[in-house]
Structures are given as C-alpha cells and as structure tokens.
Amino acid sequence: MLAVEDIHSYYGESHILEGVSLEVEEGEVVALIGRNGVGKTTTLRSILQLTPPREGRVRYRGTDLVGMGTSDVAQGGIGWIPEDRRVFSALTVAENVRIAVPKGSDVDAALAQVYETFPALEERKAAEAGALSGGQQQMLAIARGLVGENDLLLVDEPSEGLAPQIVADVAEAISAASEAATVLLVEQNLPLALDLADRFYVLDNGTVVASGDTDDVSAEDDDLRRYLTA
C-alpha cells in the first residue's frame, strides 16, 4: 500500500531524514519507534507532502506522491492523526465528527460507525470535546480520521502526555481503527507499539536502524530500548 523509498527531508538546511525507507502492506499496523527528535514526525509529514522530500520517492498504491499537494494526498485516502489531538474543544463530540464527514457522504451512517467503534463517544456525544478525558479526545481524533473515508491512517504519538490508566483507552481506539483502516503508528511507548503493531521500524538520527516482526521481540529487549532513551 505504502512504500517510502530512500527519502531525504530537510527543515531549511538541516538534514532530518537521511535515506529513510519503509513499507506498509494493506491491513497492517506498522509502528515507527524512536526517541524524540530522530525524525518520526518528519517521516509522516514527508508522506503527506507537508515536508516534501528533496530526494527519494513516496509511493501510495503505486502512485508517487512527491510533488503533489497535501490536499491531493489527503483526498487519495491518507488521514493524519497529529500528536496534539486537534479536536474542536468548543464543539460537541457529534459536531466534531460531522465536520469531518466528506461532502456528499451519509452523516448519520458515519456517526453510527463511530459510535459502534467507540461506544464511549456515543455516551458523550452531546458533551463538548474540551470536556473529554485525554483518552476520549484521542478516540475522537481517530474517529474523525476514520469517517474521512481514509484507507491509511498516520497516527502520531497517540499516548503522549496521557496518564498510564488512559493509555489502555488509546490502545483500544487504535485496535478498533485497525479493523477499518491500515495504520502507520508513531509511538515512543514501546510496550504499546509492540502490542498493537504487526511489524516495526526503529528510527535513529534520521535513519532506519532496525526493523522486524513484533512477535519476534520483547519490550524488554535491550537493543530496542537503547533507541528510546536519551
């Protein structure tokens, strides 16, 4: 579904990604892990063409995205769930979902899908999004990505800043989302990433330094853990 091939991305003259390559097959959850500042979010931004690579290719269903506008990439079926849970805090849960439904689509069907996937949101559908817990806000952010009719979700640091007891809600939300869409997950929480993902890539200093099947490793693996500590 997605192939990132030897991309080099920059912020100004700062060389952030130095030849990143990865693949995501349809139906998978793939985790991209690593400490802060190694280029994980930049990888997602490069896929979306928010930070277009200067070298390399990003192919989605065989089409090279490099040089396309971000809106065109999004319309092709790629959704982005940013790390800071960008919901409209003054709008209700239902209103947040409604504005994410593409023009011409069945809004009631979209709401029904969200409530079936995330029952906790149906219980709070009339509540303002700003009054939700962090985990519920993350559910809402993911729900908005799903009703956008996206086949691939790029989910950035969904557990960041959340209390440990709420991370379970986030895990449940991503697991539910993966039933409807393919997921590329950026995450520093190693146990969460390994629990949710089928495969993983480790990023360090703008380069992929390890990859594999999550069934073959443990969250206690010293080789992995050293890439997540400062």
Buried (B, 14 or more C-beta within 10 A) or exposed (E): BBBBBEBBBBEEEEEBBBEBBBBBEEEBBBBBBBBEEBBBBBBBBBBBBEBBBEBBBBBBBEEEBBEBEBEEBBBBBBBBBBBEBEBBEEBBBBBBBBEBBEEEEEBEEBBEBBBEBBEBBBEBBEBBBEEBBBBBBBBBBBBBBBBBBBBBBBBBBBBBEBEEEBBEBBBBBBEBBBEBBBBBBBBBBBEBBBBBBBBBBBBBBBBBEBBEEBEEBEBEEEEBEEBBEE
